[in-house]
Amino acid sequence: MTAPEGRGIAGQTDTFRILHVSTGNVCRSPITERLTRHALVERLGDPLQGGLIVESAGTWGHEGAPMEANAEVVLADFGADATGFVGRELLDEHVIRADLVLTATRDHRAQVISMGHSAGLRTFTLKEFTRLVRAIDHATLPDAKDEGVVERARALVRAAAALRGWLLAPTAEADEVYDPYGAPITFFRSIGDEINQALEPVVTALTGVSTPR
């Protein structure tokens, strides 16, 4: 089995679609989606210029719902934009079009993979992907300036998939982002910090651009 390439919108090959998945798509995955977009804008100016598309959905998604108010507060803390967010239930088409699926937990990862669509080699928990990305020599990836961010992102996913069986988590819980739904803002902020820290090396690896100082 080989990893699908160039899925993107309507089979286009000049885009790379990142799908963040949690349960309700009102807390963790909206935070992760919008923090990813924010980090890409910081590095690329406009993430769409690099062909990267970032979205989210929930395995029991609250279709049409806004994100939780505390999630909006967390995004504001980081200077990220919560405007216009609408919750979605995870559908086959979302998985089919995704080049990389990052989930909040191992259970979400299993649910995505169980949907089929050759999703196994491009679906990771967020923290799992972070751990794998940290072990990849960025010099082995295509240069984003020469070959484009999309080609670099595809190569990164292939490299991470190849490492997965060799670089295991120290504990099962190490790959989990716990659900803050219904929790006070202090816990939401803790989860936001956790997600942001996990995303930093991922976005750097995807774009080839370090965090702006």
RODO-2510 file (C-alpha; in nm, 4 decimals, decimal comma):
residues 213
     n   res          X          Y          Z
     1     m     0,0000     0,0000     0,0000
     2     t     0,1322     0,3440    -0,0885
     3     a     0,0319     0,6785     0,0558
     4     p    -0,2055     0,8772    -0,1656
     5     e    -0,0517     1,1893    -0,3085
     6     g    -0,1908     1,5109    -0,4458
     7     r    -0,5440     1,4659    -0,3192
     8     g    -0,6375     1,8278    -0,2491
     9     i    -0,9460     1,9956    -0,3919
    10     a    -1,0977     1,7974    -0,6760
    11     g    -0,7771     1,6027    -0,7256
    12     q    -0,5569     1,9104    -0,7760
    13     t    -0,1889     1,8453    -0,7250
    14     d    -0,0893     2,1990    -0,6237
    15     t    -0,2510     2,1913    -0,2798
    16     f    -0,1897     2,0077     0,0452
    17     r    -0,4882     1,9691     0,2769
    18     i    -0,4454     1,9281     0,6538
    19     l    -0,7451     1,7957     0,8469
    20     h    -0,7625     1,8256     1,2272
    21     v    -1,0025     1,5839     1,3992
    22     s    -1,1497     1,5714     1,7492
    23     t    -1,4885     1,4619     1,8855
    24     g    -1,7343     1,7505     1,8712
    25     n    -1,5334     1,9898     1,6526
    26     v    -1,6066     2,2713     1,8962
    27     c    -1,2964     2,2688     2,1235
    28     r    -0,9729     2,0888     2,0356
    29     s    -0,9871     2,0669     1,6573
    30     p    -1,1054     2,4280     1,6097
    31     i    -0,8212     2,5472     1,8327
    32     t    -0,5726     2,3338     1,6398
    33     e    -0,7099     2,4412     1,3008
    34     r    -0,6956     2,8118     1,3752
    35     l    -0,3575     2,7968     1,5517
    36     t    -0,2174     2,6131     1,2486
    37     r    -0,3542     2,8801     1,0154
    38     h    -0,2150     3,1530     1,2390
    39     a     0,1310     2,9926     1,2436
    40     l     0,1274     2,9532     0,8652
    41     v     0,0360     3,3165     0,8149
    42     e     0,3238     3,4165     1,0441
    43     r     0,5675     3,2161     0,8316
    44     l     0,4259     3,2433     0,4785
    45     g     0,2216     3,5616     0,4875
    46     d    -0,0753     3,3817     0,3336
    47     p    -0,0808     3,0014     0,3759
    48     l    -0,2744     2,9588     0,0534
    49     q     0,0210     3,1032    -0,1358
    50     g     0,2065     2,7881    -0,0391
    51     g    -0,0893     2,5665    -0,1304
    52     l    -0,1650     2,4611     0,2277
    53     i    -0,5322     2,4290     0,3248
    54     v    -0,6240     2,3741     0,6905
    55     e    -0,9642     2,2581     0,8159
    56     s    -1,1226     2,0434     1,0874
    57     a    -1,4110     1,8093     1,1671
    58     g    -1,5409     1,5947     1,4533
    59     t    -1,6125     1,2235     1,4753
    60     w    -1,9348     1,3270     1,6525
    61     g    -1,9224     1,6745     1,5110
    62     h    -2,1757     1,9382     1,6127
    63     e    -2,2732     2,0257     1,2570
    64     g    -2,3197     2,3993     1,2144
    65     a    -2,2257     2,4823     1,5751
    66     p    -1,9892     2,7633     1,6746
    67     m    -1,6764     2,6771     1,8664
    68     e    -1,6923     2,6897     2,2445
    69     a    -1,6560     3,0395     2,3915
    70     n    -1,3514     2,9327     2,5935
    71     a    -1,1885     2,8055     2,2739
    72     e    -1,2339     3,1511     2,1227
    73     v    -1,0673     3,3037     2,4296
    74     v    -0,7707     3,0686     2,3896
    75     l    -0,7314     3,1648     2,0246
    76     a    -0,7444     3,5321     2,1155
    77     d    -0,4642     3,4716     2,3676
    78     f    -0,2431     3,3634     2,0765
    79     g    -0,3631     3,6355     1,8411
    80     a    -0,5398     3,3794     1,6227
    81     d    -0,8711     3,4413     1,4469
    82     a    -1,1867     3,2497     1,5426
    83     t    -1,4083     3,4358     1,2951
    84     g    -1,6504     3,2372     1,0831
    85     f    -1,5877     2,8959     1,2343
    86     v    -1,8668     2,6392     1,1861
    87     g    -1,8553     2,2865     1,3305
    88     r    -1,8624     1,9864     1,0964
    89     e    -1,9216     1,6148     1,1313
    90     l    -1,6393     1,4065     0,9863
    91     l    -1,7377     1,2638     0,6488
    92     d    -1,5708     1,0279     0,4064
    93     e    -1,5076     1,3145     0,1658
    94     h    -1,3030     1,4979     0,4284
    95     v    -1,0720     1,1992     0,4739
    96     i    -1,0522     1,1304     0,1006
    97     r    -0,9366     1,4858     0,0252
    98     a    -0,6908     1,5131     0,3156
    99     d    -0,3173     1,4768     0,2594
   100     l    -0,2506     1,4769     0,6348
   101     v    -0,4967     1,3986     0,9158
   102     l    -0,3966     1,5012     1,2685
   103     t    -0,6203     1,3804     1,5497
   104     a    -0,6537     1,4760     1,9146
   105     t    -0,6385     1,1165     2,0443
   106     r    -0,5506     0,7619     1,9449
   107     d    -0,9211     0,6766     1,9402
   108     h    -0,9869     0,9492     1,6838
   109     r    -0,6947     0,8192     1,4795
   110     a    -0,8419     0,4680     1,4851
   111     q    -1,1818     0,5999     1,3792
   112     v    -1,0344     0,7873     1,0827
   113     i    -0,8319     0,4855     0,9710
   114     s    -1,1374     0,2600     1,0041
   115     m    -1,3127     0,4746     0,7438
   116     g    -1,0731     0,3356     0,4848
   117     h    -0,9586     0,5483     0,1894
   118     s    -0,5957     0,4406     0,2459
   119     a    -0,5873     0,6780     0,5415
   120     g    -0,3436     0,4804     0,7567
   121     l    -0,0215     0,6260     0,6187
   122     r    -0,1370     0,9877     0,6459
   123     t    -0,3237     0,9820     0,9785
   124     f    -0,1477     1,0510     1,3097
   125     t    -0,2337     1,1957     1,6444
   126     l    -0,1014     1,5510     1,6655
   127     k     0,1505     1,4650     1,9357
   128     e     0,2581     1,1495     1,7538
   129     f     0,3283     1,3506     1,4407
   130     t     0,5211     1,6080     1,6429
   131     r     0,7393     1,3349     1,7929
   132     l     0,8122     1,1867     1,4499
   133     v     0,8774     1,5249     1,2897
   134     r     1,1354     1,6108     1,5567
   135     a     1,3327     1,3015     1,4520
   136     i     1,3412     1,3921     1,0813
   137     d     1,6460     1,5689     0,9398
   138     h     1,4985     1,8718     0,7625
   139     a     1,7926     1,8682     0,5218
   140     t     1,6479     1,5497     0,3703
   141     l     1,3237     1,7258     0,2764
   142     p     1,2660     1,9222    -0,0451
   143     d     1,3532     2,2890    -0,0140
   144     a     1,0262     2,4802     0,0045
   145     k     1,1716     2,7739    -0,1887
   146     d     1,2925     2,5576    -0,4772
   147     e     1,0306     2,2804    -0,4955
   148     g     0,7378     2,4368    -0,3112
   149     v     0,5738     2,3887     0,0261
   150     v     0,3361     2,1214    -0,1100
   151     e     0,6192     1,8908    -0,2195
   152     r     0,7959     1,9445     0,1104
   153     a     0,4774     1,8650     0,3057
   154     r     0,4187     1,5432     0,1124
   155     a     0,7751     1,4311     0,1726
   156     l     0,7377     1,5086     0,5432
   157     v     0,4308     1,2838     0,5711
   158     r     0,6101     0,9986     0,3947
   159     a     0,9120     1,0340     0,6234
   160     a     0,6940     1,0400     0,9363
   161     a     0,5020     0,7314     0,8249
   162     a     0,8298     0,5459     0,7696
   163     l     0,9446     0,6268     1,1240
   164     r     0,6219     0,5379     1,3028
   165     g     0,7087     0,1778     1,3880
   166     w     1,0552     0,2731     1,5114
   167     l     0,9884     0,5755     1,7305
   168     l     0,7245     0,4816     1,9845
   169     a     0,5638     0,7017     2,2488
   170     p     0,7073     0,6679     2,6013
   171     t     0,3526     0,6120     2,7301
   172     a     0,0148     0,5688     2,5634
   173     e    -0,1038     0,8960     2,7164
   174     a     0,1854     1,0857     2,5592
   175     d    -0,0017     1,0974     2,2283
   176     e    -0,3294     1,2298     2,3734
   177     v    -0,4752     1,5808     2,3861
   178     y    -0,7489     1,5662     2,6466
   179     d    -1,0935     1,7146     2,5952
   180     p    -1,1548     2,0479     2,7742
   181     y    -1,5264     2,0515     2,6900
   182     g    -1,7172     2,1928     2,9878
   183     a    -1,3968     2,2726     3,1778
   184     p    -1,2993     2,6155     3,3145
   185     i    -1,0928     2,8571     3,1095
   186     t    -0,7750     2,7627     3,2981
   187     f    -0,7931     2,4085     3,1591
   188     f    -0,8742     2,5378     2,8103
   189     r    -0,5650     2,7576     2,8264
   190     s    -0,3553     2,4602     2,9367
   191     i    -0,4807     2,2588     2,6395
   192     g    -0,4201     2,5558     2,4101
   193     d    -0,0591     2,5782     2,5277
   194     e    -0,0192     2,2041     2,4754
   195     i    -0,1544     2,2233     2,1207
   196     n     0,0525     2,5291     2,0344
   197     q     0,3728     2,3641     2,1556
   198     a     0,2958     2,0521     1,9525
   199     l     0,2237     2,2546     1,6390
   200     e     0,5400     2,4660     1,6424
   201     p     0,7832     2,1989     1,5145
   202     v     0,5197     2,0661     1,2735
   203     v     0,4613     2,4003     1,1033
   204     t     0,8353     2,4682     1,0953
   205     a     0,8946     2,1327     0,9271
   206     l     0,6092     2,1848     0,6805
   207     t     0,7216     2,5267     0,5676
   208     g     1,0960     2,5231     0,6270
   209     v     1,0537     2,8520     0,8127
   210     s     1,1270     2,8831     1,1842
   211     t     0,9068     3,0663     1,4341
   212     p     0,9338     3,4430     1,3731
   213     r     1,1160     3,6228     1,6528
***
